[in-house]
Amino acid sequence: MAIHGQERQVSGPLAGYVFDGAALRPIAGLPGGAMLGDAIDLGLTASAAVISPQLDSVMVAASDGSLHLFRLSGKIATEVSWNGMPHVPARVVYSPSGTAAAIYASGRVQVVSGLPNSPAPAFSDEIGPSPTEPGREPRSAAPKALAVSDDATFLVIASGSSDRLLSASGSSSVLMLGVCGVPEFVPGGHDVADLVGALPELAVFPDGSATPSQRISAFGLSQPVGLSFSADGKLALAASRTGKSVTIFDLAAGGATTLRCDCTPTGVSRMGSLFRLTDAGSGPVWMVDAAASPPRIVFVPARTNP
C-alpha cells in the first residue's frame, strides 16, 4: 500500500530525511540551501525513525511499540510487510549501504538481510545470560553500539568493556578488550573500523582479525558519538559531542582533519553523499558536505510552522 504525504510535494533535489520527534520530513534542496518539507504521512503515530544511508527505506517505531519498514521515494512511503519484525525495539542500526540491519529488543539482537525489498531474518544473538538461569548474573544492559555488515553475515556488539564480533556461522571473537568503542563496517566488506582509546584513534580490523591493519590518530576527538563511512569507503567521519566537531579520516592518505561545528552532534548518519549530525527539533539540522572541496558543515533552518 502506498502511503502519500500531505498536499505540498517535494520537487527538485532531495538532500535526505530527518525525524523531528513526531514526524518524518524530507530535506529538500541542495546543501547550504535546503529546507525541511511537510511531514510524510505514514498512517501511524511514530515515536522514532531510523533512515537508511541510501535514503531508500526507513524503519519506524510506532507508539504501540510495533516496528514498521517503509520504502522511500521522494515524499512517497510504501510499507513493506514482514511478520518477523521484533516488537518494542530499543535500537535499530542499518549496515553501511542499507542492505542489512541490526535490531536490538528485549536482550536479543536480530540481524536482518534483504533490505529494503525482501527483509528476512539472518541470525540473532542474546546480549548476556538469561535472568532465569540459576546462579547467573542478570542480562546486561542494552549495547552501547551495534554494527552490521552489508551482507548480514557479521555483527559487532559494543557492550560492557569489550567489542565482540559475531558471525552468522556462530563464531565469536573479541576485537577490543577493556574498551567499548564505536564500531562500523567498511561498505561492502567485512573490515571493521573502531574508535578506541582515550585520544581516541581509528583502528581498522581486516576481515574479522583482532589485530588492526591501520591506525589513524584523532587527537581532540573527545567522547565520540558516531562513526560513518562514505559510500565508497574512502572516508570515515566521527563526531565529538563535547568538542562540537567532526573528524574526517582519509583511509588512503592515513590522515585526519577536523571541522568545528556551531552545534552539539548527536551522531553521524550518512544520507547519500551528506552526513547528518543532529536531529530536527527547535533548532536547525546540521550536516557535513564531505563531497565539497574543501569539506564543509552546513545547516537546514528549523521550520517555523508545523
C-alpha positions, 0 to 999 in steps of 0.5 A: 500500500502506498502511503502519500504525504500531505498536499505540498510535494517535494520537487527538485533535489532531495538532500535526505530525511530527518525525524523531528520527534513526531514526524518524518520530513524530507530535506529538500534542496541542495546543501547550504540551501535546503529546507525541511518539507511537510511531514510524510504521512505514514498512517501511524503515530511514530515515536522514532525513525531510523533512515537508511544511508541510501535514503531508500527505506526507513524503519519506524517505531510506532507508539504501540511499540510495533516496528514498521519498514517503509520504502522511500521515494521522494515524499512517497512511503510504501510499507513493506510487510514482514511478520518477523519484525521484533516488537518494542525495539530499543535500537535499530542500526542499518549496515553501511549501504542499507542492505542489512540491519541490526535490531536490538529488543528485549536482550536479543539482537536480530540481524536482518538481510534483504533490505529494503525489498525482501527483509528476512531474518539472518541470525540473532544473538542474546546480549548476556545470560538469561535472568532465569538461569540459576546462579547467573548474573542478570542480562546486561544492559542494552549495547552501547553500539551495534554494527552490521555488515552489508551482507548480514553475515557479521555483527559487532556488539559494543557492550560492557568493556569489550567489542565482540564480533559475531558471525552468522556461522556462530563464531565469536571473537573479541576485537577490543578488550577493556574498551567499548568503542564505536564500531562500523563496517567498511561498505561492502566488506567485512573490515571493521573500523573502531574508535578506541582509546582515550585520544581516541584513534581509528583502528581498522580490523581486516576481515574479522582479525583482532589485530588492526591493519591501520591506525589513524590518530584523532587527537581532540576527538573527545567522547565520540558519538558516531562513526560513518563511512562514505559510500565508497569507503574512502572516508570515515567521519566521527563526531565529538559531542563535547568538542562540537566537531567532526573528524574526517579520516582519509583511509588512503592518505592515513590522515585526519582533519577536523571541522568545528561545528556551531552545534552539539552532534548527536551522531553521524548518519550518512544520507547519500553523499551528506552526513547528518549530525543532529536531529530536527527539533527547535533548532536547525539540522546540521550536516557535513558536505564531505563531497565539497572541496574543501569539506564543509558543515552546513545547516537546514533552518528549523521550520517555523510552522508545523 
